[in-house]
Amino acid sequence: MTQWDQLLDTQGLACPLPLLKAKQAMSRLQVGQMLKVLATDAGSEQDFRVWTNLVGHNLYQCQYINNVYHYLIIKGPA
């Protein structure tokens, strides 16, 4: 089982809050550390894919389980 360094629960928050909170959380992590984000906003999947590609983070995993999106994001070099 993959272990993350920080868990961010954004369930119930609408766009753009899950992404904004993830950006804040990532700024506190070191390169190579992993953030797990839980979200219920359907638009978050595209938001996280685009954002991680733009800034160089690795969207390591994206799963939809019981109406919740589970993202594992590894911080890349800035």
Backbone torsions as a table, in degrees:
resi	resn	phi	psi	omega
1	MET	NA	135.3	-179.6
2	THR	-77.2	133.8	178.5
3	GLN	-106.1	137.3	179.6
4	TRP	-104.7	163.6	-179.0
5	ASP	-90.5	-28.1	178.3
6	GLN	-147.1	142.6	177.0
7	LEU	-110.8	131.0	177.9
8	LEU	-122.9	116.6	-179.2
9	ASP	-101.7	108.2	179.7
10	THR	-111.9	21.3	-179.9
11	GLN	-59.1	135.1	179.3
12	GLY	90.0	-11.2	178.9
13	LEU	-91.2	141.3	-179.7
14	ALA	-97.6	160.6	177.1
15	CYS	-53.5	135.5	9.7
16	PRO	-100.8	13.3	-173.0
17	LEU	-59.9	-42.7	178.6
18	PRO	-57.5	-41.7	179.9
19	LEU	-68.6	-43.5	-180.0
20	LEU	-62.1	-42.9	179.3
21	LYS	-67.6	-35.0	176.9
22	ALA	-66.3	-40.1	177.3
23	LYS	-60.1	-44.0	179.0
24	GLN	-62.8	-44.1	-179.2
25	ALA	-64.5	-41.5	-179.1
26	MET	-64.7	-31.7	-179.1
27	SER	-65.3	-20.4	-179.8
28	ARG	-93.2	-5.9	-179.1
29	LEU	-96.3	158.9	175.8
30	GLN	-90.0	156.9	176.3
31	VAL	-55.1	131.9	180.0
32	GLY	94.9	-14.8	177.7
33	GLN	-79.0	160.1	-173.4
34	MET	-117.8	135.0	175.8
35	LEU	-109.6	131.2	172.4
36	LYS	-104.7	128.1	179.4
37	VAL	-119.0	132.6	172.3
38	LEU	-108.1	130.2	-178.3
39	ALA	-144.4	152.8	175.8
40	THR	-115.3	-5.8	179.6
41	ASP	-74.7	120.6	-176.7
42	ALA	-62.2	-30.0	179.7
43	GLY	-75.9	-9.4	-176.1
44	SER	-65.5	-30.3	-178.3
45	GLU	-60.9	-49.7	179.1
46	GLN	-66.0	-41.6	179.3
47	ASP	-56.6	-47.5	-178.1
48	PHE	-68.5	-37.6	178.1
49	ARG	-63.1	-47.5	-179.0
50	VAL	-65.7	-47.4	-177.6
51	TRP	-61.2	-47.3	-178.2
52	THR	-63.7	-37.3	177.4
53	ASN	-66.1	-40.1	-177.8
54	LEU	-66.5	-40.0	-172.7
55	VAL	-100.2	-6.2	175.9
56	GLY	91.7	14.4	173.1
57	HIS	-83.7	163.0	-180.0
58	ASN	-107.9	112.4	173.7
59	LEU	-77.5	87.7	-171.7
60	TYR	-66.9	-37.1	-177.9
61	GLN	-152.6	142.3	175.7
62	CYS	-139.7	114.1	-179.5
63	GLN	-130.1	150.5	176.4
64	TYR	-116.8	107.4	-174.5
65	ILE	-127.6	122.6	177.6
66	ASN	50.2	49.2	177.7
67	ASN	66.4	19.8	177.9
68	VAL	-128.6	132.4	173.9
69	TYR	-83.8	134.3	178.4
70	HIS	-117.8	115.7	179.9
71	TYR	-114.5	137.2	169.9
72	LEU	-117.5	120.3	-175.9
73	ILE	-123.4	125.5	177.2
74	ILE	-97.8	127.9	-178.2
75	LYS	-69.7	127.6	176.2
76	GLY	-96.5	174.1	178.0
77	PRO	-68.3	138.7	-178.3
78	ALA	-90.0	NA	NA
